[in-house]
Amino acid sequence: MIAPPPVPRLLLITDRTQTRGRPLEDVVAACVSAGISHVLVRERDLSPAAYDDLLDRLRARVGDDTAIAEAKDPIRMAGAMKHAVIAGREAFLAGRMAKRMYADASSPLSGLI
């Protein structure tokens, strides 16, 4: 059985408007050198050609060890990432169920059939 890939502890979601004038490639490269291993490129204002060009420049800059995700609909992907972060936090705050000495069904057994 093949183990699933590890879940990234930190995901960088790009936004060129927040780089304070620095090239996005420089910011992403600095983040990768600091330990980021997953990057979601969400530059929603770019044309498809400019978006592809940016992806090529990022891949050339950070190498093959970094996962760079692209989305057909970056706006929808950014919303999905927002909801994923919220869901993860809510799940953490909900806490784990108590450990039990024996297995016990968590779903009701009556009314299923």
Secondary structure as UniProt FT lines:
FT   STRAND          11..13
FT   HELIX           16..18
FT   TURN            20..21
FT   HELIX           24..33
FT   TURN            34..35
FT   STRAND          38..40
FT   TURN            44..45
FT   HELIX           48..62
FT   TURN            64..65
FT   STRAND          67..69
FT   HELIX           74..94
FT   TURN            110..111
//
